[in-house]
Amino acid sequence: NYGAEKHINGAVAQAEAFGRFALFGVSHAFYWTFPKAKSPVYWAFRAYRNYDGAGGHFQDTIVPSSSPSGTSLFASRDESGKKWVLVALNFSADRPFDGAIHLDGCGAPTAIKAFTYTGGDAGLVAGTATAAGSGLSVKMPPMSINVYEVTTP
């Protein structure tokens, strides 16, 4: 629990922690009590577990990634290497981030679903991502959690 459970800052901090846990192979973590349903931190949990309300989740294989200062990117793929789930964070409180996510060597995306959380009860809503060569062109609002589900050939 990083505090600010009722604010988007707390949600982004929690989402960053989950991504770091995945990078370093943490298999179990504990949250003191549990976040209130539909609170900002609740949606940080949902970004990794059930982002689409239909069981969509961060995949089992973490893939090394990098991102510019002020952002984080956590990438995962399924065993076949054809389904990718990416969690991208924009830490800026006042600047959107337009960027490119490269999936080098994976082929051009054949399907993309994007979800964004910027605070409030609405939760993860439709986000913005389009295919761009062998990757994605993304638009991340200020202080946001963004989830991209990508299918490649």
N, C-alpha and C positions, 0 to 999 in steps of 0.2 A: 504494500500500500504506500504510494508516493504522495498521498494527500490530495487535496483539491478534487475529491471524487465527484463533486457537483459542477466542475468546470472543465471546459475542453482542454485546458493545460494539463490537468490531472490525467485525462484520457490519453492524450498524446504521450505523456511520460510513461504511462502504463503500457501502451502499445510499443514504445521503444524498448522497455524492459523485456517484454515478451519476445521481440525480435532478437535481442541480445541473448536471451536464454536459449533460443533455437540455435544461434550461431555457435554457442559454446557447449552445446549438447546437454543442457539442463533437461532432465526428464521429468522432474517433479518440482513444483513450487507451490507455496501456500500463501493465500491471501487472508488476512485477518478478517474474520466474518465473511461477508460476501457483498458485492456491490448491489445497491438498490436497483431493482428492475428499471430499465430505461434511463438510468443515470448516465452521465458521460463515461464513467469508468466501465459500466456494464457494456457499452458499445465498443470499448477497446477490447474487451474479452471477445465479443461477437465478431470483431474484425478477423480474429484467428480461428474462431469456432462458430460456425453458422452465420457467416456474413450475409448470406442471401435468404436466410429464413427457411432454407430447404436442405440444411446440412452441409453447405459448402464450407470448406475448412482449409487452413494452411496445410500443405502436403508434408509427407514424411521425410523427404530428402531436401536438406537445405543446400542452396546453391550460393557460392560466394558472389557477392555483389559490392558495388561501390556507388556512392552518390556525392553530389556537391555539398559543400558546407551549407548548413541550414536545413538539410533534408536527411532522411534515412531511407534505405531501401532494403527490404528483406525478401529474398526470393526462395521459392520452394517448387519442387516438381514431384509428380507421381513416379512410380516405378518405370512406366513406359517412356517417360521423358516427353510425353505429348501434352500433358496438362500441367500448367504452371499457375501458381497462386503467388502474387506479389503484394506485399504490404509496403506502401510508401507514405512517409510522413513529411509534412511541411511544418517547420517550427516557427516560421515567421508569423507574427501577429497581424501584420498589415500588408504583406506582399504575396500575391499568388505566385506559384512556380509553374512555368511551362517548361517541359523537358522531354527528353527522349530516353526510353528504356531499350537497350539493345539486348537481343536474345541471339547473340552471335552463334552461328552454326546450327540453329534450331529450325530454320525455315521461317517463312512469313506466317504470321498468325492467321488461322482460318476462322477463329471465333474469339471475341473479346466481350467480357462483361466487366463493368466498372461500377464501384460503389464508393461513396464518399460520406464521411461524417465530419461535421463542423460544429457540433454542439446541439443541444436541444433533444426533445423527446422523439422526434421523427426517426432518429437512428440513421442507419446506413441507407442512403438514397442513391439514385442513379448518378454515376459520376461520368467523367469525360475521358475517353481514351480511344484512339483510332490506330489502325495498322499503319506502320510507316516502315516499309522495307521488311527487314527481319526483326522488327521490334515494334514499339509503341510510341506514339506521341501522346503525352498526358498533360492535363491541366489540373493542378492541385490548388484548391482555394487556400487562403491563409489559415494557419493553425488547423490542420486537418489530418485525418486518417483516411487513406485511400487504399482500396483493395481492387486488384485487377486479376481476373481469372482469364487465362489465355490458353487456347488450344493451338497446337502447332502440328504440322504434318508428321 
